[in-house]
Amino acid sequence: MNNKIKVALIGYGKMGKEIEALCKDSEIFEIVSISYKNVSDKLDIKGISKADVAIDFTSKDVVLKNIQEVSKLGVNMVVGTTGWSDSLDEVKKIIEKNKIGFIYSPNFSVGVNIFFKMMDNAIKLFAKLPEYDAYGLEIHHKAKKDSPSGTALKIASKIKGLNFTSIRAGRNPGFHEVVFDSEADGITLSHQAYNRVGFAKGALMAAEFIKNKKGVYSFEDIL
């Protein structure tokens, strides 16, 4: 009997292909549907309806429509697409109406989410030390469309007045750094992704987490 978690991939870019590669050798997951495998493709409604979880890595132009359509099918979702956070309240209403489970994050890297928790602790400490100013830097490959990244925006939301510099060049899969600087010294927290494997593993971890749940979660709820 096949007890694998059935995954529908929505989006077949670099992240979609990385997730597919991990699932091929997995004893836990199997791919049952791929939407947008070609540019002209649409949502594979029939295939998605057979899935336990749909994983969306598409674009801000289609992600809200995807959420609406998939939630109507009663299929739980993992969404790693960025650029839609202003519509979170609307999405929560859709999820509640259709009674599905939904987990999202601007970054599904386990390491980045540990970085977030380290950042939270640092912010509490530096809140007592006004002599320290904070600034940030993020670097991504030249093909990344959103700037600043969703991860950078999340970090900036935690620190009032944080200035973030974004660079789009080369092939870097993702670098984020925050410096707490004073006249006496500086302290740096940073995360460097070496490839997309960590992001794909995190997305599958999220899929396993959300499979039998209802409601809205962020990836930080897992750790």
Rosetta blueprint (number, residue, H / E / L):
1 M L
2 N L
3 N L
4 K L
5 I E
6 K E
7 V E
8 A E
9 L E
10 I E
11 G L
12 Y L
13 G L
14 K H
15 M H
16 G H
17 K H
18 E H
19 I H
20 E H
21 A H
22 L H
23 C H
24 K H
25 D L
26 S L
27 E L
28 I L
29 F E
30 E E
31 I E
32 V E
33 S E
34 I E
35 S E
36 Y L
37 K L
38 N L
39 V L
40 S L
41 D L
42 K L
43 L L
44 D L
45 I H
46 K H
47 G H
48 I H
49 S L
50 K L
51 A L
52 D L
53 V E
54 A E
55 I E
56 D E
57 F L
58 T L
59 S L
60 K L
61 D L
62 V L
63 V H
64 L H
65 K H
66 N H
67 I H
68 Q H
69 E H
70 V H
71 S H
72 K H
73 L L
74 G L
75 V L
76 N E
77 M E
78 V E
79 V E
80 G L
81 T L
82 T L
83 G L
84 W L
85 S H
86 D H
87 S H
88 L H
89 D H
90 E H
91 V H
92 K H
93 K H
94 I H
95 I H
96 E H
97 K H
98 N H
99 K L
100 I L
101 G E
102 F E
103 I E
104 Y E
105 S L
106 P L
107 N L
108 F L
109 S L
110 V H
111 G H
112 V H
113 N H
114 I H
115 F H
116 F H
117 K H
118 M H
119 M H
120 D H
121 N H
122 A H
123 I H
124 K H
125 L H
126 F H
127 A L
128 K L
129 L L
130 P L
131 E L
132 Y L
133 D E
134 A E
135 Y E
136 G E
137 L E
138 E E
139 I E
140 H E
141 H L
142 K L
143 A L
144 K L
145 K L
146 D L
147 S L
148 P L
149 S L
150 G H
151 T H
152 A H
153 L H
154 K H
155 I H
156 A H
157 S H
158 K H
159 I L
160 K L
161 G L
162 L L
163 N E
164 F E
165 T E
166 S E
167 I E
168 R E
169 A L
170 G L
171 R L
172 N L
173 P L
174 G L
175 F E
176 H E
177 E E
178 V E
179 V E
180 F E
181 D E
182 S L
183 E L
184 A L
185 D L
186 G E
187 I E
188 T E
189 L E
190 S E
191 H E
192 Q E
193 A L
194 Y L
195 N L
196 R L
197 V H
198 G H
199 F H
200 A H
201 K H
202 G H
203 A H
204 L H
205 M H
206 A H
207 A H
208 E H
209 F H
210 I H
211 K L
212 N L
213 K L
214 K L
215 G E
216 V E
217 Y E
218 S E
219 F H
220 E H
221 D H
222 I L
223 L L
